[in-house]
Structure formats: C-alpha cells, structure tokens
C-alpha cells in the first residue's frame, strides 16, 4: 500500500510539474514595453545625460535642473 501511494503521488507530482512549466512558459512570453520606451527617448541632456522624449520636455528639464542658456532645438534634430 505504501508503494501504491508513492505511485499516485509520483503521477500527481509529474502533473503538477507539467502544469507549472506551462504556467512559467506563459509568463515568460509576456510583452515588454522597455524597448519601445527606449526608442521613444530621442533627446539626451548634454549636461546630465538624462534621456527625454521631446524638446518641450527637455526645455522643462533644463529650466528646472540646469542653469544657463537652453541649447536650441536644432541641436537635437536628426537624433
């Protein structure tokens, strides 16, 4: 009877492992937005190297974090 219980548990264990493997495979194939986010960051601050998506955001960043003349938008064209 101990042998029979071990056999049943062995089958249940194998089924649980297969179920868990399917669950892990499904989770692994998730959609990541990291690459799209990195492509959207087109402007890099020349002083602190922080990436920003657009020139207006860069201007706000420069005004709040740095002093001096704001680099013109033409500096970042074609980036």
C-alpha positions in Angstrom: 0.0 0.0 0.0 3.0 2.4 0.6 4.2 1.6 -2.9 0.7 2.4 -4.4 0.6 5.8 -2.5 4.1 6.6 -3.8 3.0 5.8 -7.4 -0.1 8.0 -7.1 1.9 10.9 -5.6 4.5 10.4 -8.4 1.8 10.9 -11.0 0.4 13.9 -9.2 3.9 15.4 -8.9 4.6 14.9 -12.6 1.2 16.5 -13.4 2.0 19.5 -11.1 5.4 20.0 -12.7 3.9 19.9 -16.2 1.2 22.4 -15.1 3.8 24.7 -13.5 6.0 24.5 -16.6 3.1 25.6 -18.8 2.4 28.5 -16.4 6.1 29.6 -16.4 6.3 29.4 -20.2 3.2 31.6 -20.5 4.6 34.1 -18.1 8.0 34.2 -19.9 6.4 35.2 -23.2 5.0 38.4 -21.7 5.1 41.7 -23.7 7.7 44.1 -22.6 7.5 47.8 -23.4 11.1 48.5 -22.4 12.4 48.6 -26.0 9.6 50.9 -27.2 10.2 53.2 -24.3 13.9 53.4 -25.1 13.2 54.2 -28.7 10.9 57.0 -27.7 13.6 58.7 -25.7 15.1 60.8 -28.5 16.9 63.7 -26.7 19.7 63.3 -24.2 20.6 66.1 -22.0 24.2 67.1 -22.8 24.9 68.0 -19.2 23.5 65.1 -17.1 22.8 62.5 -19.9 19.1 62.1 -18.9 17.0 60.9 -21.9 13.8 62.6 -22.8 11.1 62.0 -25.5 10.8 65.5 -26.9 12.3 69.0 -27.0 9.5 70.6 -24.9 10.2 68.1 -22.1 13.9 68.8 -22.5 13.2 72.5 -22.1 11.3 71.9 -18.8 14.0 69.6 -17.6 16.8 72.2 -18.4 14.9 75.1 -16.7 14.4 73.1 -13.5 17.7 71.3 -13.3 20.4 73.3 -15.0 21.3 77.0 -15.4 22.3 78.9 -18.4 21.2 79.1 -22.0 19.0 76.3 -23.2 20.5 74.5 -26.2 18.5 75.2 -29.4 16.1 72.6 -30.8 18.3 72.3 -33.9 21.0 70.8 -31.8 18.8 67.6 -31.4 17.4 67.4 -35.0 18.1 64.1 -36.7 18.6 62.3 -33.4 
